[in-house]
């Protein structure tokens, strides 16, 4: 992961670093390097992710010592290449859904933390996995909204709200599954701290304009959360007082 100059605004702190923009953006699948560069600027993204390798764990990750060594070696290569100890960690357990292998993820996160890395783990909305990742030394969690590249949006809003409320003081970044600016705004209205995007911008007909749209949506969602959204009600509630309001009995024409 490589930080770029953030715009002014209310900062978010990740591993002790103040990040002004709450939109993080990936660099894959853009039609050209120039379009990618323009989209990153349009998004005013504070952090850009660069993929080095996705580790596939499958089952029994804990027994595969050399797979863990490979993950650590890849992270060390990334640290040397990009001059940063920030690492986004993906350990994939299912090839069809790209769902994280939570067991392998916790083990790899603990090993990388011991090596001095600041780990950003790609995880699910599972509360137990979140506890284990924090115990492994992670200070940031990156739960998915839906499987990578699906564009489904917030597939399990109840679980995402629970995760946000349960870990109120932990930076939570939505990673994967966001397909539209409205999805990103909804996540920010829940109180999530940031959103990481790639496909939704890179695969758009106009990536630069889409990046700008996402930046606006995330800013609006965060502002709405901070302003305080009105609570949902099961019954109607008038916006003006009912008492003393005249009612007119309109007679049907005969």
C-alpha positions in Angstrom: 0.0 0.0 0.0 1.3 3.4 -0.9 0.2 6.7 0.6 -0.5 9.7 -1.7 -1.0 13.4 -0.7 -4.4 13.6 1.0 -6.8 16.6 0.5 -7.7 18.8 3.4 -10.6 17.7 5.7 -11.3 15.8 8.8 -8.6 13.3 9.3 -8.8 9.5 9.9 -5.9 7.9 11.8 -4.6 4.6 10.6 -1.6 3.2 12.5 -0.8 6.7 13.8 -0.9 8.3 10.3 -3.5 11.0 9.7 -5.5 10.3 6.5 -7.8 13.1 5.3 -9.6 11.3 2.5 -11.9 8.4 3.4 -11.7 6.9 -0.1 -9.0 4.4 -0.8 -8.5 3.1 -4.3 -6.9 0.1 -5.9 -4.9 0.2 -9.1 -5.9 -2.9 -11.0 -8.0 -3.3 -14.2 -7.8 0.3 -15.4 -7.7 0.7 -19.2 -4.4 2.6 -19.0 -1.9 4.0 -16.5 -3.0 7.5 -17.4 -6.7 6.8 -16.7 -5.6 5.2 -13.4 -3.6 8.2 -12.5 -6.5 10.6 -13.4 -9.0 8.5 -11.5 -6.8 8.5 -8.3 -6.6 12.3 -8.5 -10.3 12.6 -9.2 -11.0 10.5 -6.1 -8.7 12.5 -4.0 -7.6 9.2 -2.5 -5.2 9.3 0.4 -4.2 5.7 0.0 -3.6 3.6 -3.1 -3.2 -0.2 -3.0 -0.9 -2.1 -5.4 -1.4 -5.8 -5.7 1.8 -8.0 -5.3 0.2 -11.4 -4.8 -3.0 -12.9 -3.5 -2.3 -15.9 -1.1 -4.6 -18.8 -1.5 -4.8 -20.8 1.7 -7.5 -23.4 1.2 -7.9 -25.8 4.1 -5.5 -26.6 6.9 -3.5 -23.4 6.5 -2.0 -23.8 10.0 -0.3 -27.1 8.8 1.3 -25.5 5.8 4.4 -23.9 7.1 5.8 -23.1 3.7 2.7 -21.3 2.6 3.0 -19.0 5.6 6.7 -18.4 4.8 5.7 -17.5 1.2 3.2 -14.9 2.5 5.8 -13.3 4.8 8.4 -13.3 2.0 5.9 -11.6 -0.4 5.2 -9.0 2.3 8.9 -8.3 2.7 9.3 -7.9 -1.0 6.4 -5.4 -1.0 8.0 -3.5 1.9 11.3 -3.2 0.0 9.6 -2.3 -3.3 7.2 0.4 -2.0 9.2 1.6 1.0 6.2 1.0 3.4 5.4 -1.3 6.3 1.7 -1.1 5.5 0.4 -4.3 4.0 -3.0 -5.3 2.9 -3.4 -9.0 3.7 -5.7 -11.3 1.7 -5.7 -15.0 2.4 -8.3 -16.6 0.2 -10.1 -19.7 1.2 -12.6 -20.2 -1.6 -11.9 -19.6 -5.3 -15.5 -19.0 -6.3 -16.4 -16.3 -3.7 -12.9 -15.2 -2.9 -14.0 -15.4 0.8 -11.2 -15.0 3.2 -9.8 -18.0 5.0 -10.2 -16.6 8.5 -8.1 -19.2 10.2 -5.1 -18.6 7.9 -5.7 -14.9 7.9 -5.3 -14.7 11.7 -2.2 -16.8 11.6 -0.6 -14.8 8.8 -1.6 -11.5 10.4 0.1 -12.5 13.7 3.3 -13.6 11.9 3.4 -10.3 9.8 2.8 -8.2 12.9 5.8 -9.9 14.6 7.9 -8.9 11.5 7.0 -5.2 12.1 4.3 -4.9 9.4 1.1 -2.7 9.9 -1.5 -5.2 8.7 -4.7 -4.3 6.9 -6.6 -7.6 6.9 -9.3 -8.3 4.3 -11.9 -10.1 6.4 -15.6 -10.8 6.7 -18.1 -9.2 9.1 -17.5 -12.1 11.6 -17.2 -10.8 15.1 -15.0 -13.6 16.4 -12.6 -13.2 13.5 -12.4 -9.5 14.2 -11.5 -10.2 17.9 -8.8 -12.7 16.8 -7.3 -10.3 14.3 -7.1 -7.5 16.9 -5.5 -9.9 19.2 -3.0 -10.8 16.5 -1.9 -7.1 16.4 -4.1 -5.6 13.7 -5.2 -2.0 14.5 -7.5 -1.7 11.4 -10.0 -4.2 10.0 -11.3 -4.4 6.4 -14.5 -6.3 6.2 -16.2 -7.0 2.9 -19.5 -5.7 1.9 -19.9 -8.6 -0.5 -17.6 -10.9 -2.5 -14.8 -9.2 -4.5 -15.9 -7.8 -7.8 -19.6 -8.6 -7.4 -20.9 -5.0 -7.0 -23.7 -6.3 -4.8 -23.3 -3.6 -2.2 -23.9 -4.2 1.5 -25.0 -7.8 1.4 -25.5 -8.2 5.2 -26.3 -4.8 6.6 -27.3 -6.2 10.0 -24.0 -7.9 10.5 -22.1 -4.8 9.3 -24.0 -2.6 11.8 -23.2 -5.1 14.6 -19.5 -5.1 13.7 -19.4 -1.3 13.7 -21.2 -1.0 17.0 -19.2 -3.8 18.7 -15.8 -2.3 17.7 -16.7 1.4 18.0 -13.1 2.6 18.5 -11.5 0.4 15.8 -11.0 1.9 12.3 -13.2 -0.2 10.0 -12.8 0.1 6.2 -15.2 -1.5 3.8 -13.3 -3.6 1.3 -14.9 -5.4 -1.7 -18.4 -5.7 -3.1 -19.1 -2.0 -3.5 -20.6 -1.4 -6.9 -22.3 2.1 -6.8 -21.7 5.4 -5.0 -25.0 4.8 -3.1 -23.5 1.6 -1.6 -20.5 3.6 -0.4 -22.7 6.3 1.0 -24.7 3.7 2.9 -21.6 2.2 4.4 -20.4 5.7 5.6 -23.8 6.5 7.0 -23.4 3.3 9.2 -20.3 4.9 10.7 -17.7 3.0 8.7 -14.4 5.0 8.6 -13.5 4.6 4.9 -14.2 2.5 1.7 -11.6 0.8 -0.5 -12.7 0.6 -4.2 -11.2 -0.8 -7.3 -13.5 -2.6 -9.9 -16.4 -0.2 -9.4 -14.2 2.6 -10.6 -11.8 0.9 -13.0 -14.5 -1.0 -14.9 -16.8 2.0 -15.4 -17.3 3.5 -18.8 -15.7 6.7 -17.5 -13.5 5.8 -14.5 -12.5 9.4 -13.8 -16.1 10.6 -13.5 -17.0 7.5 -11.5 -14.1 8.2 -9.1 -15.4 11.7 -8.6 -18.9 10.4 -8.0 -17.6 7.9 -5.3 -15.6 10.7 -3.6 -18.8 12.8 -3.4 -20.9 9.9 -2.1 -18.4 9.0 0.6 -18.1 12.6 1.7 -21.9 12.9 1.9 -22.3 9.7 3.8 -19.7 10.6 6.4 -21.2 14.1 6.8 -24.6 12.6 7.3 -23.3 10.2 9.9 -21.6 12.9 11.8 -24.6 15.2 11.6 -26.8 12.5 13.1 -29.3 10.6 11.0 -32.9 10.5 12.1 -34.0 7.2 13.6 -36.2 4.8 11.7 -39.8 4.4 12.8 -42.4 1.7 12.3 -45.2 4.2 12.2 -45.7 7.5 10.5 -44.8 10.7 12.4 -46.0 14.1 11.2 -43.4 16.8 10.6 -45.9 19.4 11.8 -48.1 19.3 14.9 -51.5 17.7 14.5 -53.2 19.5 17.4 -55.1 22.5 16.3 -54.7 21.7 12.6 -57.9 22.3 10.7 -59.3 19.4 8.7 -61.6 19.9 5.7 -64.4 17.5 4.9 -64.6 17.6 1.1 -68.0 16.6 0.0 -68.3 14.4 -3.1 -70.1 16.1 -6.0 -73.5 14.7 -6.6 
